[in-house]
Amino acid sequence: MDMLIHLSLWRIHSIRPSLPLNRSTTLASSNAPTQASPPNTRYAVQYLVQSCGLSSDEALKASRLIPGLIKSSNKPDAVLCFLRETGVSELDIRTAVSREARILHSHVEKNWKPNIAKLQELGFSIEDISGIIARNPFIFRFNIVSKIDFWMGVLGSVENLSVFFKARGVALINSSLEKVIMPNLSFLLENCGLSTRQIVRVIRQIPQLISSRPENVKRVVERVEELGIDRSSVSFLEALINVSWVSQHSIDAKLNNLRNIGFSQEEVALLICKFPSMLTRSEKLVARKMEFLMKEAGCDKLHVIRNPFLFCYNLENRLIPRNIVRKLLMLKGIPVPKFATFAKPSDEKFVERFILPYENVIPGLHRAFADAGSTEAIN
C-alpha cells in the first residue's frame, strides 16, 4: 500500500528528474572549438593506463568512446581527483572507467557530488558507493538525485535500494518514470497483486521487465495466464520470472517436449504450475531425466509431478548414485521409500540415513555410492 501511495503522490506532484544530457553534450567540452581536433588515441590510451590503471588492451577499447577528449578537457582529472578524495577504491575506479570511460567527461559539481551526497544521506557507506560505481558507472554520468528519491520511496528501505543498484539498475534508472516505470509498477501491484518484497525480487532477477514498454509487461502476464497460472496463484511470481526469460517459441517447444515424453495436456499444466522453472530447462536433459526416472528409478508420472525438484538434480552425479543404493537395498529386502525421498537429502544426510545403518548388511555399500560419483551437483 505504501508503494501505491508513493506512486500516486509522484504523479500528483509531477516530479520530473533532471533530463540526462545527450551524448553530444556529455562528450563535448564547453570550451571545445567548432572544428573538432582529430582523435588523439595514443594520448587517451596513455592517460587511461597511467591515471586509471587500465591495461593497454582495456585502455585501447575504452579510448574509443572518448577519443581526443581527455587531452582537450580537465574533466577527467577532476573526476578522478573527486573519486579518490571521496574514498572510492582504485580497483573500483579502474573497473568503472573500463566499463564506461565517458564518466571521465561528466560534471563533478552537477552530477557526481549531488548523487553521492544523496546516497550518503540515505546511509550508504563509501564502500557501498564504491561498489555501485564499479557495477553501474553509467548512471553517474547524470544527475539522478530525484530518481534515487523515487526508488527509495518505492522500495522503502536502504537495503532494498542497495539491491536495486546491484541488480543492473542502470536500465531502470535510464527509463522514463512517467511513461514506463510507474505504469509497470502500478500494473504489477494493483492488477497482479505483487507485494513490495516481490517487486524487489523482480528488480533483482528481471529488471528488464520493469523497464519494458507497458504493453510488453501485460503480454508477459498474459503468457503466464495462458499456461493456466492465475495471478492469485502462489506460482505466479515464479512463472512471471521464468516466462520473462523465455520466448514464446521456446515455451511452445518445451511444452511439446513434455507431451512427447508422455505427459497429457492436463499433466503438463499441473507440472508447469508446480514448477515454472521447467520452462528454462533443456528439452534434451528433461527427456533424459524423465526416461531415467520412469524406467530406472520406478517413478510414475504422478510422483514426478508431485516432486518436480527431481529435474533440478544432476543425473550422473546425484540421481544415478542414489538409485544404485536404492536398488542394492531392495535386493536385500530392505524397505525403501519412494525415489524422491532418496534424491532430496544432502550427501551427508543421505549417507547417514541410507548407507551407514546398512553397511553390515551390504558390505561396500558406501564404496559403491562414492564410486558412482555422487556430489552435490545441481543441473
N, C-alpha and C positions, 0 to 999 in steps of 0.2 A: 504494500500500500504506500509506503514512504517513497518508493521509486516512482509510482504513478503520480503522486503529488509533485514530486520534483520535476517530472516531465511536463506536467500541466503548468507549473509556475514558469518553467523555461519558455514555454510557448506564449504565455500571457505577457511576460516582460520582453519577449523578442530579443533576448540577449544574443548578440551575434559575435562570434570570436573574430579577432583581428584576421583580416584576409591574408593568407600566405602570399609572400612575394612571388611573382612569376619567375621562371628560370632565368630570363634575361636580366631581370632586376637583381636577382640573387648573385649572379655571376659577374655582373658588371660593376666596376669600381665607380663611385660617384665622381671621381676626378679623371675617368678614363677619356682618352682622346676620341674624337669622332671616328677616325680611322683606326681600327684595332691593329695592334702590332702583330707580326707573325708569331705563332706559338713558340715559346722557348721551352721545349720539352726537357732538354738537358738540365736547365736550371730547376725546373719543377721537380724532377726526379731527385736531383742532388739535395734540394730542400727537404723533401719528404723523407729521404734516408737520414740526413743529418739532424733535422729538427724533430722528426716524429718517430724515428727508429724503425721505419719500414725497410724491408728487404728491397733489393734492386727490382725484382720482379713485381712486388707489391706496389712499389713507387711508380713504376712504369705504367701499370694498369690504372692506378689512382690518378696519375697526372693527366690522363686523357679527359677527365672531367673538368680540369681547371688549367688547361694549357696556357702558359704565359702569364696567368693572372696572379700567381704567387709573387712574381717579380714586380708587378705593377701596383701592388697594394700592400698596406701594412696590416690588413685584417688578419692574415694567418698568424703573425707574431702576437697580435693582441688576443686572438682566440686561445692559442697555446699557453700564453702567459696567464690568462684568466683561469683556464682549466687547472694548470699546475698550482696556482695560488689557492684555488678552491679546494684542492686535495684529490683531484681525480688522478688515479694511478697511471703510470707510464704505459703499462700494458693495456689499460682500457683506452687511453688516448690513441695508442697505435692501432688497436682494433677498430676504434670508431673512424679514424681517418682512412684506414684501409677499406672500410665498408662504404663510407660516404665522405670523400675528400672535400666535397663542397661545403662541409661545415666550417672549413677554414676561411670561407668567404662570407660567413654570416656575421651579424652585428652582435658584439658583446653587450652593449648597452640596451639595445632594443629587444634582443632575443635571449641570449644566454643568462644574463643577470636576472631578469624577471622570472624566467622559467625555473631556474634553480632556487631562487628565493621562495617561490611558491611551494616547491617540493619540500624545502627545509621547514617552511611554515607549517606544513601538514605533518611533519615528523619524520621525514625521510632522512636517514643518515648520509654522510658523504659517501660511505661505501655503497649504500643503496643507489645513490645518484650516479656514482661512477659506473656501476654495473648497468644501469639503464642507458647511459650514454654509449657504452660499448655495444649493447644489444640493438638499440634503436637510435642511432645517431641522426637519422633523417629528421626526426621530429624537432630537434633542437635548432634547426635552421630557421625556424619561425617562432613567433611568439604564440604560445599555446596556453597561456595562463587561464583564459576563460574556458577552454576545453578541459583543462585539468579540474577546474571548479565544477563543470558539468558532470564529468565522470565520477568525481568524488561524491557528488550528490546522488548519482545513480547507484553506485556500488556501496556507499555507506560506510566504508572503513578504509584506513590506510593499507591494511593487509590486502583487501580486495583490489585496491588501486595498484598496489605493487604487482599483483598477479596480472593485472591489465597491461602494465608496461612490459612485463617479462614475456607475455604471450603474444608477441608480434603485434603490439598495439598500434604500430605505425599506420596500418590500413584504416583503423578506426579513428585515429587522430586526424588523418587526412580527409576523412569522409565528411560530407555535409551533415551537420546536426539536424537541420530543419527538414531536409529532403530525404535523408537516408536513415540516420541513426535513430532519431526519435520515432518515426513511423514503424521501424522494425522492432524496437524495444516495446513500444505500445502494443503492437500486434502479438508479440510473444507473451507479454504479461497479461493483457486483457483477454485476448482471444484464445490463447493456448494454455493459459494458467501456469506458466513458469514462475518460479519464485526468484528472488534476488540471488539466492545461492545457486540456483540452476543457471541463471543468466551468467554468473561468474564462470561457471563450468563451460558454457558455450563460448565465452570470450577466450577462455584458456585453450579449448580444443578446436573450435572452428570460428575464429574471429572473422573469417571471410564471409560467414553467413550474415553477421550483423552489418557488415559494410557492403552487402549486396543490394541491388535495387529491390525495393519492397515487393514488387511483383515476383521476383525470383524467390524471395523468402516464402511467400504464400504458395508458390508452386512446390517448394520442397515439402511443406506441411501437407499439401495435397497428395504428394507421392507417398508420404508416410501413411496417410489415411487409406490410400489405395491398397496398401499391404494388409489392411484390416486392423490397424493400430489406432485406437481412438485417442483424442487429445487428453482425455482424462485417465488414460492407461498409465500404469507405473512404468511401462516400457517406452512411453512416448519420447522422453528425452534421449534415451539411448538410440532409439530409431532415428530421431532427428539428426543426431550427430553422425550416425553411420550413413544415412541417406545423403547427407550433405557432401560426403566424400566420394560417393559412387554415382556414375552416370546412369541414366535410365536404361541404356542399352546393356550395361554391365549387370544391373539389377535383374533385368529380364533373363539374361543368360544364367545367372546364379539360381533363379527360381526354376528355370527349365532343367538345370542340372539336378536339383533336388527331386524334381518329379521323375527324371530319368533314372535315378538310383532307387526309386521305389516309394517315395512319399506321395500321398494323394494331395489334391489341392487343399483340402482342409488341414491335413497334417503339415503341409508347408506353411500355411498361415499360422498355425499354432507354434511351430518351431521358430519362425521369424519373430513372432510376438514375444516368445520367451527369451530369445537370443538374437537380438537385432544385429549384432556384430557378425553374424553368419554372412551378411551381405558384403563383408570385406574379405572373406576367406577365399583362398584359392579353390577354384572349382575342382581341379585335379586332386588336390590334397583332401578336400571334403569327400570326394568319391572313394579315395583310397582308405580313409579312416572309416567311412561307413561300411565298406566291404569288410574291413578287419573286425569292426565291432559286431557285425551280424554273423559273419562266417567263423571267425576265430574266437571271439570273446563271448559268443552266445547271446548277444543282446537282441531284443526285439525293438521295433520302431518306437513303441511307446516308451520303453526305457531310455532310448536315446533322446526323445523329445523332452522327457522329464529331466534329463541330465545333459543339457546341451554343452555344458562346460567341457565335456569329453572332447569336443572339437578344438579346444584350446591347447590340449596337451600334445607334446611331441610323440609321434607314433613310434619311432625306433627307440628313443631313449626313455620313454615312460610307459606308454600303453603296452607295448610288447613285453618288456621285462615283468610288468605286473601280471600280465596274463600267463606268463610262464610259471610264476609262483602259484597262481591260482589253479592252474592245471595240475601241478605237482601235488598240491594239497588235495584236490579232488580225487586223484589216483589213489591216494591213501585213505580215501573215505572220510576225509575231514570236512565238516560242513563249512561252506563258504558263502559269503553274502553275494549280492549281485555285483556286476563288474564296476559300476560307478563308485562303490564303496572302496574298491581296490585302487582305483585311479586317483581319488581325491587327496589322500594324506600326503604330507611331505615324505621324502625318502626316510628320514629319521623315524617318523611316526609309523610309516609302513613297516620298516624293519622291526620296530618294537612290537607292533601288533600282529603281524602276519608271518614273521620269519623266526625271531628268537624263541617263541613258545614251541616251535615245531622242529627245531634243529636236531633234537634227539631222535625224533621220528623219521625225519628225512635228512640224513647227513649230506652236507654240501649244498643245502638249500640257499644259504647266504651267498655262497660262491656262485651258484647258478644265477642268482639275481644280479650280483655285481658284474659277472661276465657278460650279461645281456646288455650292459651299457646304460644302466639307469642313471639319470641325472634329474635335476630339477628343470630341465629344459621345457619351454613352452613354445608351441608352434601353432 
